[in-house]
Amino acid sequence: MQRKAKASAYQYIYILVFTIGLTSVCTQAVLLRELASLFRGAEVSYLIAISTWLVLGGAGSVMAKRMFRGVKPGFLYRLGIIVAVLPLLSLIGIRLLAGLFVSGQLLGPGAVVLLALASLAPYCLVMGAVFSVACSLAGRRHARFVYALDGLGFAVGGVLFAMAILMLDNTSVAIALMALNALILFVISIISFRKPLASGLPATASLLLLIAILLFMHSSRISLKTLQQAFPGQSVLGCTDSEYGRIIVTNTSGQLNFFYNSERIFSDPEAQASEWVHFGLAQLNPRRILLISCSPDSAYEALKHNTAVDYLQHDRMLLEAMAEFGVLPETGRVNIVRADAIDFIGRAQEYDAVISCISSPSSIQDARFYNLEFARMAKTHMSSEGVFMLSLPLSGEYVSSEASQLYSTVYSTLKQVFSNVIALPVAGVTLIASDRALRYDIADAMAERNMTAHYVNHYYLDKTLTPERISRLNSSINPAGPVSTAARPRAYYSYLQEWLLIFNGPGFIAPFGFIIAGIVLFFIVAGGGILNVFSSSMSASLIFLALLMLFQQYHGVLFSRLSIISGVFMLGLAVGSIVTTRASRNNKNSRPEARAAHELLSVKGAVDLACIALAMLLFIIITRGIHIGTLLIYMLSSLCGAIVGAAFSFSSHKSEPSRLYLADACGAAVAGIIMSLFVPLMGLEMAVIGMAIVKVISMFR
């Protein structure tokens, strides 16, 4: 009877671990996306937040091991109830903390770390405690199975989240996942306790939590109220989440402002920004032009040139928001196109001008439009003397060495494709490229066509496009600078270097460098299974994060696919853990020393070789500029997860699960910090080489 009761307790522990793993991927995707929306959607904020998430989870696991000894299953259910309610509190906390900053304000890496710590700490610490308590209740022998079930739940949740996000926004998904968690906790409590009303707390608390969450689902005003904190002096009219980012519409004294990931992309009306298109269109007599992610008024300015206008926005939800608030260009005069610019331009008709209003290469998603591949594709679908124009939103008055590197990179990239490239100190820095001769006297070109504009005229440009300013800008540009490509997005790296410089990057990065060196040294000295898990997790996670960045580079929809790719990684982790566990059980050698040696040589050797092989493959992909498809990214992500799962499983019989969990989390966190802060400075190739060196050292410890 006792054996049956113990088996039943195991079942409920496993169900609870699977459920929390299932909902944690949704929580992670929602909270990380919420943080990223405050930092203009930059992937570096994802990486820093993920590193913070992992370290806090590992710390929670170790703390729980020391604090909660001899607990019963009911304690795990209570932790589950806390886990169910924390996502909503964290979501509200992020939005309230965002009120400390003005929306549109450029935030530095320090703000990313502080916001991530403050908002993620409660949830991640409790999540780590759940894993530790579950392993304690299940016993060290079953710790590997708990680890695998957590990964399996994460994988299933990733698929469910990807499906849900197509129909619901971030807040609704967060509420729905909490309701699911609370419902399952309630059912488990009812089944596992003979007298739920007598034992009371787990079942009653779960039921009340479920009712509160369901009531909250019907209050959309609360979501807007929490967002209002970040927009002082403005009225938030609407908010929606798309597969690309967060769209917020505000009103200021009758002017509509559209924000995309906390960055204002345009206002209506707004004359000066919309007239920027004339700098490119005045170079020729266009018949058909393509505007990419420009303001609505830009389309009307372009119509002054008696040309057909294709107005492209990649985000369907943004077009719907523009239509809802009455600022979408009239379809009778402008052809509205909803498509990713890279996909569309590859099958588009011929244009005389392609004008990209992408704000900056501040994210890998936007940096795609500053790469060599996009410039070549645009030229392929342009007339023989067509014009290509883009801008960089940095001041042309004072040019730092990092800004100079950015200008030189984009200039050199365009020069690889077009015969002529000119740089103008307007709208930050404007770059115009073509095979035709280009002119600086834009005001004269406008006057020759009897065209009028509020700002693009002699009164304004005679003071803006002076020979001195043009000469100063050109002297800062190196025509033989590096070229930005999909495999090596140097425009993105240069922008990040400028961003780090603004916020005292060297002073911020140096402490992280010492911290990483200290962590690596600590685990190298520790040796054994802990070092194996740390080095395997760091190596596999670095490769996995690089795959995420490559996916974003090629497809630009990382947010909507992040949960699936992460789920595939965790599925590989679960499979690697289970297969290794079964292999260990099938080892019939009667001598424990011989069994351990067999596992060490077979499993550890396979893990080490797989890590080094993947590192070599990634190095070749980066250096050769090889385009890899989505299916291959999924397969490699799964293999990365299998490496981590196998390393954890074969080390679990020698070390405490909580310590291994911390080593796993620290390894992945180090990979995240390297990818976010050090790769822009030294390149991904050097990071891969460094990772391979650490892995080789671990092979001999």
For each residue, the residues with C-beta under 8 A, 3 or more apart:
1: 4 5
2: 5 6
3: 6 7
4: 1 7 8
5: 1 2 8 9
6: 2 3 9 10
7: 3 4 10 11
8: 4 5 11 12 192
9: 5 6 12 13 73 137 192
10: 6 7 13 14 138 142
11: 7 8 14 15
12: 8 9 15 16 73 188 191 192
13: 9 10 16 17 73 76 134 137 138 146
14: 10 11 17 18 138 145 146 149
15: 11 12 18 19 184 188
16: 12 13 19 20 76 77 80 134 184 185 188
17: 13 14 20 21 130 131 134 146 149 150 153
18: 14 15 21 22 149 150 152 153
19: 15 16 22 23 80 153 180 181 184 185
20: 16 17 23 24 80 83 127 130 150 153 181
21: 17 18 24 25 149 150 151 152 153 154 157 570
22: 18 19 25 26 153 154 156 157 160 180
23: 19 20 26 27 83 84 87 157 177 178 180 181
24: 20 21 27 28 83 127 153 154 157
25: 21 22 28 29 154 155 157 158 161 563 566 567 570
26: 22 23 29 30 157 160 161 164 173 174 177 563
27: 23 24 30 31 87 90 123 174 177
28: 24 25 31 32 53 566
29: 25 26 32 33 161 165 559 562 563 566
30: 26 27 33 34 87 91 170 173 174 177
31: 27 28 34 35 49 87 90 91 94 119 120 123
32: 28 29 35 36 46 49 50 53 562
33: 29 30 36 37 170 241 246 559
34: 30 31 37 38 91 94 95 170
35: 31 32 38 39 45 46 49 94 112 115 116 119
36: 32 33 39 41 42 43 45 46 49 261 559
37: 33 34 41 245 246 261 262
38: 34 35 45 94 98 101 107 115 230 261 262
39: 35 36 42 44 45 107 111 112 261 262
40: 106 261 262 263 362 363
41: 36 37 45 244 245 260 261 362 363 365
42: 36 39 45 46 362 363
43: 36 46 47 363 364 365 548 549 552 558
44: 39 47 48 109 112 496 676 677
45: 35 36 38 39 41 42 48 49 112
46: 32 35 36 42 43 49 50 558 562
47: 43 44 50 51 545 672 673 675 676
48: 44 45 51 52 109 112 113 116 672 673 676 677
49: 31 32 35 36 45 46 52 53 112 116 120
50: 32 46 47 53 54 545 668 669 672
51: 47 48 54 55 668 669 670 671 672 673 676
52: 48 49 55 56 113 116 117 120 124 669
53: 28 32 49 50 56 57 116 120 124
54: 50 51 57 58 665 666 668 669 672
55: 51 52 58 59 665 666 669
56: 52 53 59 60 117 120 121 124 125 128
57: 53 54 60 61 124 125 127 128 131 661 665
58: 54 55 61 62 128 661 662 663 664 665 666 669
59: 55 56 62 63 125 128 662
60: 56 57 63 64 124 125 126 127 128 129 132
61: 57 58 64 65 128 129 131 132 657 658 661 662 665
62: 58 59 65 66 128 132 658 659 661 662
63: 59 60 66 67 125 128 129
64: 60 61 67 68 128 129 132 133 658
65: 61 62 68 132 136 656 658
66: 62 63 69
67: 63 64
68: 64 65 71 75 129 132 133 136
69: 66 136
70:
71: 68 75 76 133 136 137
72: 75 137
73: 9 12 13 76 77 137 192
74: 77 78 199 201 202
75: 68 71 72 78 79 133
76: 13 16 71 73 79 80 130 133 134 137
77: 16 73 74 80 81 185 188 189 192 202
78: 74 75 81 82 201 202 205
79: 75 76 82 83 126 129 130 133
80: 16 19 20 76 77 83 84 130 181 185
81: 77 78 84 85 182 185 202 205 206 209
82: 78 79 85 86 126
83: 20 23 24 79 80 86 123 126 127 130 181
84: 23 80 81 87 178 181 182 185 206 209
85: 81 82 88 89 178 182 209
86: 82 83 89 90 122 123 126
87: 23 27 30 31 84 90 91 123 174 177 178
88: 85 91 92 174 175 178 213 216
89: 85 86 92 93 122
90: 27 31 86 87 93 94 119 120 122 123
91: 30 31 34 87 88 94 95 170 171 174 226
92: 88 89 95 96 226
93: 89 90 96 97 118 119
94: 31 34 35 38 90 91 97 98 115 119
95: 34 91 92 98 99 226 227 229 230
96: 92 93 99 226 229
97: 93 94 100 115 118 119
98: 38 94 95 101 103 115 229 230 262
99: 95 96 229 230 232
100: 97
101: 38 98 105 107 111 230
102: 105 230 232
103: 98 230 231 234 248 259 262 264
104: 259 262 263 264
105: 101 102
106: 40 499 502
107: 38 39 101 111 112
108: 111 112 499 500 502 503 508
109: 44 48 112 113 500 503 505 508 676 677
110: 113 114 503 508
111: 39 101 107 108 114 115
112: 35 39 44 45 48 49 107 108 109 115 116
113: 48 52 109 110 116 117
114: 110 111 117 118
115: 35 38 94 97 98 111 112 118 119
116: 35 48 49 52 53 112 113 119 120
117: 52 56 113 114 120 121
118: 93 97 114 115 121
119: 31 35 90 93 94 97 115 116
120: 31 49 52 53 56 90 116 117 123 124
121: 56 117 118 124 125
122: 86 89 90 125 126
123: 27 31 83 86 87 90 120 126 127
124: 52 53 56 57 60 120 121 127 128
125: 56 57 59 60 63 121 122 128 129
126: 60 79 82 83 86 122 123 129 130
127: 20 24 57 60 83 123 124 130 131
128: 56 57 58 59 60 61 62 63 64 124 125 131 132 661 665
129: 60 61 63 64 68 79 125 126 132 133
130: 17 20 76 79 80 83 126 127 133 134
131: 17 57 61 127 128 134 135 146 147 150 657 658 661
132: 60 61 62 64 65 68 128 129 135 136 657 658 661
133: 64 68 71 75 76 79 129 130 136 137
134: 13 16 17 76 130 131 137 138 146
135: 131 132 138 139 140 142 143 146 147 657 658
136: 65 68 69 71 132 133 139
137: 9 13 71 72 73 76 133 134
138: 10 13 14 134 135 141 142 143 145 146
139: 135 136 142 143
140: 135 143 652 653 656 657
141: 138
142: 10 135 138 139 145 146
143: 135 138 139 140 146 147 652 657
144: 147 148 577 580 581 648 649 652
145: 14 138 142 148 149 577 578 581
146: 13 14 17 131 134 135 138 142 143 149 150 657
147: 131 135 143 144 150 151 573 577 645 648 649 652 657 661
148: 144 145 151 152 573 574 577 578 581 645 649
149: 14 17 18 21 145 146 152 153 574
150: 17 18 20 21 131 146 147 153 154
151: 21 147 148 154 155 570 571 573 574 577 641 645
152: 18 21 148 149 155 156 570 571 574
153: 17 18 19 20 21 22 24 149 150 156 157
154: 21 22 24 25 150 151 157 158 566 567 570
155: 25 151 152 158 159 567 568 570 571 574
156: 22 152 153 159 160 567
157: 21 22 23 24 25 26 153 154 160 161 177 563 567
158: 25 154 155 161 162 563 564 565 566 567 568 570
159: 155 156 162 163 563 564 567
160: 22 26 156 157 163 164
161: 25 26 29 157 158 164 165 173 177 563
162: 158 159 165 166 560 561 563 564 567
163: 159 160 166 167
164: 26 160 161 167 168 173 176
165: 29 161 162 168 170 173 241 243 560 563
166: 162 163 243 560
167: 163 164
168: 164 165 172 173 176
169: 172 173 239 240 241
170: 30 33 34 91 165 173 174 241 246
171: 91 174 175 223
172: 168 169 175 176 217
173: 26 30 161 164 165 168 169 170 176 177
174: 26 27 30 87 88 91 170 171 177 178
175: 88 171 172 178 179 213 216 217
176: 164 168 172 173 179 180 217
177: 23 26 27 30 87 157 161 173 174 180 181
178: 23 84 85 87 88 174 175 181 182 209 213
179: 175 176 182 183 210 213 214 217
180: 19 22 23 176 177 183 184
181: 19 20 23 80 83 84 177 178 184 185
182: 81 84 85 178 179 185 186 206 209 210 213
183: 179 180 186 187 206 210
184: 15 16 19 180 181 187 188
185: 16 19 77 80 81 84 181 182 188 189 202 206 209
186: 182 183 189 190 203 206 207 210
187: 183 184 190 191
188: 12 15 16 77 184 185 191 192
189: 77 185 186 192 193 196 202 203 206
190: 186 187 193 196 203
191: 12 187 188
192: 8 9 12 73 77 188 189
193: 189 190 196 199 202 203
194:
195: 198 199
196: 189 190 193 199 200 202 203 204
197: 200 203 204
198: 195
199: 74 193 195 196 202 203
200: 196 197 203 204
201: 74 78 204 205
202: 74 77 78 81 185 189 193 196 199 205 206
203: 186 189 190 193 196 197 199 200 206 207
204: 196 197 200 201 207 208
205: 78 81 201 202 208 209
206: 81 84 182 183 185 186 189 202 203 209 210
207: 186 203 204 210 211
208: 204 205 211 212
209: 81 84 85 178 182 185 205 206 212 213
210: 179 182 183 186 206 207 213 214
211: 207 208 214 215
212: 208 209 215 216
213: 88 175 178 179 182 209 210 216 217
214: 179 210 211 217 218
215: 211 212 218 219
216: 88 175 212 213 219 222
217: 172 175 176 179 213 214
218: 214 215
219: 215 216 222 223
220: 223 224
221: 224 225
222: 216 219 225 226
223: 171 219 220 226 227 239
224: 220 221 227 228 236 238 239
225: 221 222 228
226: 91 92 95 96 222 223 229
227: 95 223 224 230 231 236 239 248
228: 224 225 231 236
229: 95 96 98 99 226 232
230: 38 95 98 99 101 102 103 227 262
231: 103 227 228 234 235 236 248 250
232: 99 102 229
233: 252
234: 103 231 250 251 252 257
235: 231 250 251 252
236: 224 227 228 231 239 248 249 250
237: 249 250 251 256 325
238: 224 247 248 249 321 324 325
239: 169 223 224 227 236 246 247 248 249
240: 169 246 247 317 320 321
241: 33 165 169 170 245 246 247 317
242: 245 246 247 315 316 317 318
243: 165 166 315 557 559 560
244: 41 314 315 365 556 557 559 560
245: 37 41 241 242 260 261 315 559
246: 33 37 170 239 240 241 242 259 260 261 262
247: 238 239 240 241 242 258 259 260 315 317 318 321
248: 103 227 231 236 238 239 258 259 262
249: 236 237 238 239 256 257 258 259 321 325
250: 231 234 235 236 237 256 257 259
251: 234 235 237 254 255 256 257
252: 233 234 235 255 257
253:
254: 251
255: 251 252 267 268 269 270
256: 237 249 250 251 267 268 325 327
257: 234 249 250 251 252 264 267
258: 247 248 249 264 265 266 267 268 318 321 322 327
259: 103 104 246 247 248 249 250 262 263 264 265
260: 41 245 246 247 263 265 318
261: 36 37 38 39 40 41 245 246
262: 37 38 39 40 98 103 104 230 246 248 259
263: 40 104 259 260 359
264: 103 104 257 258 259 267
265: 258 259 260 293 295 359
266: 258 270 273 294 295 296 297
267: 255 256 257 258 264 270 273 295
268: 255 256 258 295 296 297 325 327
269: 255 297
270: 255 266 267 273 274 295 297
271: 274 275 297 454 455
272: 275 276 454 455
273: 266 267 270 276 295 297 298 427
274: 270 271 277 294 295 297 298 300 301
275: 271 272 278 301 453 454 455 456
276: 272 273 279 298 357 391 426 427 430
277: 274 280 281 291 294 298 301 302 355 389
278: 275 281 282 301 442 446 451 453 456
279: 276 282 389 424 426 427 430 432 442 456
280: 277 283 353 355 387 388 389 432
281: 277 278 284 286 289 302 305 307 353 355 387
282: 278 279 439 442 445 446 449 456
283: 280 387 432 434 436 438 439 445
284: 281 352 353 385 386 387 434 436
285: 305 352
286: 281 289 305 307 352 353 387
287: 307 308 352
288: 307 308 309 310 349 350 351 352
289: 281 286 302 305 307 308 309 310 351 352 353 354 355
290: 310 312 345 348 351 353 354 355
291: 277 294 298 299 302 309 310 311 312 355 357
292: 312 341 354 355 356 357 358 369
293: 265 312 313 314 341 356 357 358
294: 266 274 277 291 298 299 311 355 357
295: 265 266 267 268 270 273 274 298 357
296: 266 268 299 300 311 322 327 328 329
297: 266 268 269 270 271 273 274 300 301
298: 273 274 276 277 291 294 295 301 302 355 357
299: 291 294 296 302 303 309 311 329 333 334
300: 274 296 297 303 304 329
301: 274 275 277 278 297 298 304 453
302: 277 281 289 291 298 299 305 307 309 355
303: 299 300 306 307 309 333 334
304: 300 301 451 453
305: 281 285 286 289 302 449 451
306: 303
307: 281 286 287 288 289 302 303 352
308: 287 288 289 335
309: 288 289 291 299 302 303 329 333 334 335
310: 288 289 290 291 334 335 337 348 351
311: 291 294 296 299 329 334 335 336 337
312: 290 291 292 293 337 338 339 341 344
313: 293 318 319 322 336 337 338
314: 244 293 338 339 340 341 556
315: 242 243 244 245 247 318 319 338
316: 242 319 320 338
317: 240 241 242 247 320 321
318: 242 247 258 260 313 315 321 322
319: 313 315 316 322 323 328 336 338
320: 240 316 317 323 324
321: 238 240 247 249 258 317 318 324 325
322: 258 296 313 318 319 325 327 328
323: 319 320 326 328
324: 238 320 321
325: 237 238 249 256 268 321 322
326: 323
327: 256 258 268 296 322
328: 296 319 322 323 331 336
329: 296 299 300 309 311 333 334 336
330: 333 334
331: 328 334 335 336
332:
333: 299 303 309 329 330
334: 299 303 309 310 311 329 330 331
335: 308 309 310 311 331
336: 311 313 319 328 329 331
337: 310 311 312 313 344
338: 312 313 314 315 316 319
339: 312 314 343 344
340: 314 343 344 556
341: 292 293 312 314 344 345 356 369 374
342: 345 346 368 369 374 377 556
343: 339 340 346 347
344: 312 337 339 340 341 347 348
345: 290 341 342 348 354 374 377 378 381
346: 342 343 377 381
347: 343 344
348: 290 310 344 345 351 381
349: 288 381
350: 288 381 382 383 386
351: 288 289 290 310 348 354 381 382 383 386
352: 284 285 286 287 288 289 307 382 383 386 387
353: 280 281 284 286 289 290 382 386 387 388 389
354: 289 290 292 345 351 378 381 382 386 387 388 389
355: 277 280 281 289 290 291 292 294 298 302 388 389 390
356: 292 293 341 369 388 389 390
357: 276 291 292 293 294 295 298 391
358: 292 293 366 369 370 390
359: 263 265 362 366 393
360: 366 392 393 394 495
361: 366 367 369 370 392 406 410 484 489 491 492 494 495
362: 40 41 42 359 366 367 492 495 499
363: 40 41 42 43 366 367 492 552
364: 43 367 368 489 492 549 552 553 558
365: 41 43 244 368 552 556 558
366: 358 359 360 361 362 363 369 370
367: 361 362 363 364 370 371 484 489 491 492 495 553
368: 342 364 365 371 373 374 486 489 553 556
369: 292 341 342 356 358 361 366 374 390
370: 358 361 366 367 374 390 410 413 484 489 491 492
371: 367 368 374 375 413 484 485 486 489 491
372: 375 376 413 416 417 483 484 485 486
373: 368 376 377 485 486
374: 341 342 345 368 369 370 371 377 378
375: 371 372 378 379 388 413 414 416 417 418 433
376: 372 373 379 380 417
377: 342 345 346 373 374 380 381
378: 345 354 374 375 381 382 388
379: 375 376 382 386 388 417 418
380: 376 377
381: 345 346 348 349 350 351 354 377 378
382: 350 351 352 353 354 378 379 386 387 388
383: 350 351 352 386
384: 435
385: 284 434 435 436
386: 284 350 351 352 353 354 379 382 383 434 435
387: 280 281 283 284 286 352 353 354 382 432 433 434 436 438
388: 280 353 354 355 356 375 378 379 382 414 418 432 433 434
389: 277 279 280 353 354 355 356 430 431 432 433
390: 355 356 358 369 370 410 430 431
391: 276 357 427 428 429 430 431
392: 360 361 406 407 410 428 429 431
393: 359 360 427 428
394: 360 403 406 428 429 498
395: 398 428
396: 399 425 426 428 429 469 472 473
397: 425 469
398: 395
399: 396 403 404 407 472 473 476
400: 403 404 498 501
401: 404 405
402: 405 406 494 497 498 501
403: 394 399 400 406 407 476 498
404: 399 400 401 407 408 476 477 478
405: 401 402 408 409 481 494 497
406: 361 392 394 402 403 409 410 491 494 495 497 498
407: 392 399 403 404 410 411 423 429 473 476 477
408: 404 405 411 412 476 477 478 479 481 482
409: 405 406 412 413 481 482 483 484 490 491 494
410: 361 370 390 392 406 407 413 414 431 484 491
411: 407 408 414 415 421 423 431 477 478 479 481
412: 408 409 415 416 478 479 480 481 482 483
413: 370 371 372 375 409 410 416 417 483 484 491
414: 375 388 410 411 417 418 421 431 433
415: 411 412 418 421 433 479
416: 372 375 412 413 483
417: 372 375 376 379 413 414 433
418: 375 379 388 414 415 421 433 434 435
419: 434 435
420: 433 434 435 436 437 438
421: 411 414 415 418 431 432 433 438
422: 431 432 438 440
423: 407 411 429 430 431 470 473 474 477
424: 279 429 430 431 432 440 442 465 470 473
425: 396 397 429 430 464 465 469 470 472 473
426: 276 279 396 430 461 464 465
427: 273 276 279 391 393 430
428: 391 392 393 394 395 396
429: 391 392 394 396 407 423 424 425 473
430: 276 279 389 390 391 423 424 425 426 427
431: 389 390 391 392 410 411 414 421 422 423 424
432: 279 280 283 387 388 389 421 422 424 438
433: 375 387 388 389 414 415 417 418 420 421
434: 283 284 385 386 387 388 418 419 420 438
435: 384 385 386 418 419 420
436: 283 284 385 387 420
437: 420
438: 283 387 420 421 422 432 434
439: 282 283 442 444 445
440: 422 424 465 470
441: 444 445
442: 278 279 282 424 439 445 446 456 461 465
443: 446 447 456 457 458 461 462 465
444: 439 441 447 448
445: 282 283 439 441 442 448 449
446: 278 282 442 443 449 451 452 453 456 457
447: 443 444 450 451 457 458
448: 444 445
449: 282 305 445 446
450: 447
451: 278 304 305 446 447
452: 446 457
453: 275 278 301 304 446 456 457
454: 271 272 275 457
455: 271 272 275 460
456: 275 278 279 282 442 443 446 453 460 461
457: 443 446 447 452 453 454 460 461
458: 443 447 461 462
459: 462
460: 455 456 457 463 464
461: 426 442 443 456 457 458 464 465
462: 443 458 459 465 466
463: 460 466
464: 425 426 460 461 469
465: 424 425 426 440 442 443 461 462 469 470
466: 462 463 469 470
467: 470 471
468: 471 472
469: 396 397 425 464 465 466 472 473
470: 423 424 425 440 465 466 467 473 474
471: 467 468 474 475
472: 396 399 425 468 469 475 476
473: 396 399 407 423 424 425 429 469 470 476 477
474: 423 470 471 477
475: 471 472
476: 399 403 404 407 408 472 473
477: 404 407 408 411 423 473 474 481
478: 404 408 411 412 481
479: 408 411 412 415
480: 412
481: 405 408 409 411 412 477 478
482: 408 409 412 490
483: 372 409 412 413 416 490
484: 361 367 370 371 372 409 410 413 488 489 490 491 492
485: 371 372 373 488 489 490 625
486: 368 371 372 373 489 553 554 625 627
487: 550 553 621 622 623 624 625 626
488: 484 485 622 625 683 684
489: 361 364 367 368 370 371 484 485 486 492 493 553
490: 409 482 483 484 485 493 494
491: 361 367 370 371 406 409 410 413 484 494 495
492: 361 362 363 364 367 370 484 489 495 496 680
493: 489 490 496 497 679 680 681 683
494: 361 402 405 406 409 490 491 497 498
495: 360 361 362 367 406 491 492 498 499
496: 44 492 493 499 500 680
497: 402 405 406 493 494 500 501 505 680 681
498: 394 400 402 403 406 494 495 501 502
499: 106 108 362 495 496 502 503 505
500: 108 109 496 497 503 505 506 508 509 677 680
501: 400 402 497 498 504 505
502: 106 108 498 499 505
503: 108 109 110 499 500 508
504: 501 507 508
505: 109 497 499 500 501 502 508 509
506: 500 509 510
507: 504 510
508: 108 109 110 500 503 504 505 511 512 677
509: 500 505 506 512 513 677 678 681
510: 506 507 513 514
511: 508 514 515
512: 508 509 515 516 673 677
513: 509 510 516 517 678
514: 510 511 517 518
515: 511 512 518 519
516: 512 513 519 520 670 673 674
517: 513 514 520 521
518: 514 515 521 522
519: 515 516 522 523 666 670
520: 516 517 523 524 670 694
521: 517 518 524 525
522: 518 519 525 526
523: 519 520 526 530 531 534 535 663 666 667
524: 520 521 527 531 694 697 698 701
525: 521 522
526: 522 523 530 531
527: 524 530 531 701
528: 531 532 651 654 655 701
529: 532 533 650 651 652 654 655 660
530: 523 526 527 533 534 651 655 659 660 663
531: 523 524 526 527 528 534 535 663 698 701
532: 528 529 535 536 604 607 647 650 651 698
533: 529 530 536 537 644 647 648 651 655 660 663 664 667
534: 523 530 531 537 538 663 664 666 667 698
535: 523 531 532 538 539 611 667 694 695 697 698
536: 532 533 539 540 607 608 611 643 644 646 647 667 695 698
537: 533 534 540 541 644 647 663 664 665 666 667 668 671
538: 534 535 541 542 667 668 670 671 691 694
539: 535 536 542 543 611 614 615 643 667 671 691 692 694 695
540: 536 537 543 544 611 614 640 641 643 644
541: 537 538 544 545 640 644 667 668 671 672
542: 538 539 545 546 671 674 675 687 688 691
543: 539 540 546 547 611 614 615 618 636 640 688 691
544: 540 541 547 548 569 637 640 641 671
545: 47 50 541 542 548 549 671 672 675
546: 542 543 549 550 618 622 675 684 688
547: 543 544 550 551 565 618 633 636 637 640
548: 43 544 545 551 552 558 562 565
549: 43 364 545 546 552 553 675 684
550: 487 546 547 553 554 621 628 633
551: 547 548 554 555 558 561 565 630 633
552: 43 363 364 365 548 549 555 556 557 558
553: 364 367 368 486 487 489 549 550 556
554: 486 550 551 627 628
555: 551 552 558 561 630
556: 244 314 340 342 365 368 552 553
557: 243 244 552 560 561
558: 43 46 364 365 548 551 552 555 561 562
559: 29 33 36 243 244 245 562
560: 162 165 166 243 244 557
561: 162 551 555 557 558 564 565
562: 29 32 46 548 558 559 565 566
563: 25 26 29 157 158 159 161 162 165 566 567
564: 158 159 162 561 567 568
565: 158 547 548 551 561 562 568 569 633 634 637
566: 25 28 29 154 158 562 563 569 570
567: 25 154 155 156 157 158 159 162 563 564 570 571
568: 155 158 564 565 571 572 634 637 638 641
569: 544 565 566 572 573 637 638 640 641
570: 21 25 151 152 154 155 158 566 567 573 574 641
571: 151 152 155 567 568 574 575 638 641
572: 568 569 575 576 637 638 639 640 641 642 643 645
573: 147 148 151 569 570 576 577 641 642 644 645
574: 148 149 151 152 155 570 571 577 578 641 645
575: 571 572 578 579 638 641 642 645
576: 572 573 579 580 641 642 643 644 645 646 649
577: 144 145 147 148 151 573 574 580 581 645 646 648 649
578: 145 148 574 575 581 582 645 649
579: 575 576 582 583 642 646
580: 144 576 577 583 584 603 645 646 649 650
581: 144 145 148 577 578 584 585 649
582: 578 579 585 586
583: 579 580 586 587 599 602 603
584: 580 581 587 595 599 603 649 650 653
585: 581 582
586: 582 583
587: 583 584 595 598 599
588:
589: 594 595 598
590: 594
591: 594 595
592: 595 596
593: 596 597
594: 589 590 591 597 598
595: 584 587 589 591 592 598 599
596: 592 593 599 600 653 654
597: 593 594 600 601
598: 587 589 594 595 601 602
599: 583 584 587 595 596 602 603 604 650
600: 596 597 603 604 605 650
601: 597 598 604 605
602: 583 598 599 605 606
603: 580 583 584 599 600 606 607 646 649 650
604: 532 599 600 601 607 608 647 650
605: 600 601 602 608 609
606: 602 603 609 610 646
607: 532 536 603 604 610 611 643 646 647 650
608: 536 604 605 611 612 695 698 699
609: 605 606 612 613
610: 606 607 613 614 639 642 643
611: 535 536 539 540 543 607 608 614 615 643 692 695
612: 608 609 615 616 692 695 696
613: 609 610 616 617
614: 539 540 543 610 611 617 618 636 639 640 643
615: 539 543 611 612 618 619 688 689 691 692 695
616: 612 613 619 620 692
617: 613 614 620 621 636
618: 543 546 547 614 615 621 622 688
619: 615 616 622 623 685 688 689
620: 616 617 623 624 626
621: 487 550 617 618 624 626 628
622: 487 488 546 618 619 625 684 685 688
623: 487 619 620 685
624: 487 620 621
625: 485 486 487 488 622
626: 487 620 621
627: 486 554
628: 550 554 621 632 633
629: 632 633
630: 551 555 633 634
631: 634 635
632: 628 629 635 636
633: 547 550 551 565 628 629 630 636 637
634: 565 568 630 631 637 638
635: 631 632 638 639
636: 543 547 614 617 632 633 639 640
637: 544 547 565 568 569 572 633 634 640 641
638: 568 569 571 572 575 634 635 641 642
639: 572 610 614 635 636 642 643
640: 540 541 543 544 547 569 572 614 636 637 643 644
641: 151 540 544 568 569 570 571 572 573 574 575 576 637 638 644 645
642: 572 573 575 576 579 610 638 639 645 646
643: 536 539 540 572 576 607 610 611 614 639 640 646 647
644: 533 536 537 540 541 573 576 640 641 647 648 664 668
645: 147 148 151 572 573 574 575 576 577 578 580 641 642 648 649
646: 536 576 577 579 580 603 606 607 642 643 649 650
647: 532 533 536 537 604 607 643 644 650 651
648: 144 147 533 577 644 645 651 652 660 664
649: 144 147 148 576 577 578 580 581 584 603 645 646 652
650: 529 532 580 584 599 600 603 604 607 646 647 653
651: 528 529 530 532 533 647 648 654 655 660
652: 140 143 144 147 529 648 649 655 657 660
653: 140 584 596 650
654: 528 529 596 651
655: 528 529 530 533 651 652 659 660
656: 65 140 659 660
657: 61 131 132 135 140 143 146 147 652 660 661
658: 61 62 64 65 131 132 135 661 662
659: 62 530 655 656 662 663
660: 529 530 533 648 651 652 655 656 657 663 664
661: 57 58 61 62 128 131 132 147 657 658 664 665
662: 58 59 61 62 658 659 665 666
663: 58 523 530 531 533 534 537 659 660 666 667
664: 58 533 534 537 644 648 660 661 667 668
665: 54 55 57 58 61 128 537 661 662 668 669
666: 54 55 58 519 523 534 537 662 663 669 670
667: 523 533 534 535 536 537 538 539 541 663 664 670 671
668: 50 51 54 537 538 541 644 664 665 671 672
669: 50 51 52 54 55 58 665 666 672 673
670: 51 516 519 520 538 666 667 673 674
671: 51 537 538 539 541 542 544 545 667 668 674 675 691
672: 47 48 50 51 54 541 545 668 669 675 676
673: 47 48 51 512 516 669 670 676 677 678
674: 516 542 670 671 677 678 679 687 690 691
675: 47 542 545 546 549 671 672 678 679 684 687
676: 44 47 48 51 109 672 673 679
677: 44 48 109 500 508 509 512 673 674 680 681
678: 509 513 673 674 675 681 682 687
679: 493 674 675 676 682 683 684 687
680: 492 493 496 497 500 677
681: 493 497 509 677 678
682: 678 679 686 687
683: 488 493 679 686 687
684: 488 546 549 622 675 679 687 688
685: 619 622 623 688 689
686: 682 683 689 690
687: 542 674 675 678 679 682 683 684 690 691
688: 542 543 546 615 618 619 622 684 685 691 692
689: 615 619 685 686 692 693
690: 674 686 687 693 694
691: 538 539 542 543 615 671 674 687 688 694 695
692: 539 611 612 615 616 688 689 695 696
693: 689 690 696 697
694: 520 524 535 538 539 690 691 697 698
695: 535 536 539 608 611 612 615 691 692 698 699
696: 612 692 693 699 700
697: 524 535 693 694 700 701
698: 524 531 532 534 535 536 608 694 695 701
699: 608 695 696
700: 696 697
701: 524 527 528 531 697 698
